[in-house]
Structures are given as structure tokens and as C-alpha cells.
Amino acid sequence: QVQLVESGGGLVQPGESLRLSCAPSRSIGIINAMGWYRQAPGKERELVARITNGGNTDYLDSVKGRFTISRDNAKNTVYLQMNSLKPEDTAVYYCKLSTFYPRRYDYWGQGTQVTVSS
């Protein structure tokens, strides 16, 4: 069974940075979009950033200018560089990899906790 391995979460102070990464445990085919979502306690899961295989990106308004999503297609890995972190960024962050070959499927990571607190 394929698993998405996430890493990079942790506890930081406001203004600090973290870098999340996510990669599948084995080959999953051709990946189209890669994305990061987050879910804070009592809130719905929301899209934080997304990147297509063509390199087009979308960001949640509240993270624009602070977060950067990138991907390494050779490693099937997606990254989320988070700078100038704020307490409101505290959440569990999930990656999602969407394939279109050999099948259309969405793979989700198990989630990694990001806590921003002084």
C-alpha cells in the first residue's frame, strides 16, 4: 500500500520558518497536481498551496508572500517553505498528490503538526 511520507513539522515561534516535504513510499505513476492542505481544530480542511506538473501555483490568500510550494519531479516530492509563520498558521498540514496515469487517484499524507506559538 502506498503511503505519503511527510516531514518537517514542529513547534516554532512567530516569525520563524519551517519546510515541509512529502513523497510517496513507492512509485505511484504520473503525478499531475501536488498540494498542501491544513486543518486547524474546529475548522474545515483548506487548501494552502497547489502546484501543477506545469509549475502553475495557487495559494491561500493569507499565505501569499510567505509560503512557497515547489516540486521535484524526479523525486516525486513536493515541498512547502513556510516563512514568517503566524499563530494562525497552526494546524495539521496534509499533502495530496493527484495522479492521472495509470489511474486518476488522490493520495493523502497522514498529516504533520505545525504549531506556531511564543
Residue pairs with C-beta under 8 A, 6 or more apart in sequence:
2 24
2 25
2 26
2 28
2 107
3 24
3 25
3 110
4 22
4 23
4 24
4 25
4 95
4 97
4 107
4 108
4 109
4 110
5 22
5 23
5 24
5 25
5 109
6 20
6 21
6 22
6 93
6 94
6 95
6 109
6 110
6 111
6 112
7 20
7 21
7 22
7 112
8 18
8 19
8 20
8 21
8 80
8 112
9 18
9 20
9 93
9 112
9 113
9 114
10 18
10 113
10 114
10 115
11 115
11 116
11 117
12 18
12 85
12 114
12 115
12 116
13 116
13 117
13 118
14 85
14 86
14 87
14 116
14 117
14 118
15 84
15 85
16 85
16 116
17 81
17 82
17 83
17 84
17 85
18 82
18 85
18 114
19 79
19 80
19 81
19 82
20 36
20 79
20 80
20 82
20 93
20 95
20 112
20 114
21 77
21 78
21 79
21 80
22 34
22 36
22 77
22 78
22 79
22 95
22 97
22 109
23 75
23 76
23 77
23 78
24 76
24 97
24 107
27 76
28 76
28 97
28 99
28 105
28 107
29 99
29 100
29 101
29 102
29 103
30 53
30 99
30 100
30 101
31 53
31 73
31 76
31 97
31 98
31 99
32 52
32 53
32 98
32 99
32 100
33 50
33 51
33 52
33 53
33 96
33 97
33 98
34 50
34 51
34 69
34 71
34 78
34 95
34 96
34 97
34 98
35 47
35 48
35 49
35 50
35 51
35 69
35 78
35 95
35 96
35 98
36 47
36 48
36 49
36 50
36 69
36 78
36 80
36 93
36 94
36 95
36 96
37 45
37 46
37 47
37 48
37 93
37 94
37 95
37 96
38 45
38 46
38 48
38 89
38 91
38 92
38 93
38 94
38 114
39 45
39 46
39 91
39 92
39 94
39 111
40 90
40 91
40 92
43 91
45 94
46 60
47 58
47 60
48 59
48 60
48 63
48 67
48 80
48 93
49 57
49 58
49 59
49 60
49 63
49 67
49 68
49 69
49 80
50 57
50 58
50 69
51 57
51 69
51 70
51 71
51 78
53 73
57 69
59 67
59 69
62 88
63 82
63 89
66 82
66 83
66 84
66 85
67 80
67 81
67 82
67 83
68 80
68 81
68 83
69 78
69 79
69 80
69 81
70 78
70 79
70 81
71 77
71 78
71 79
72 78
72 79
76 97
78 95
78 97
80 93
80 95
82 89
82 114
85 114
85 116
86 116
87 116
87 117
87 118
88 116
89 114
89 116
90 114
90 115
90 116
90 117
91 114
92 111
92 112
92 113
92 114
93 111
93 112
93 113
93 114
94 108
94 109
94 110
94 111
94 112
95 108
95 109
96 106
96 107
96 108
96 109
97 106
97 107
98 104
98 105
98 106
98 107
99 105
99 107
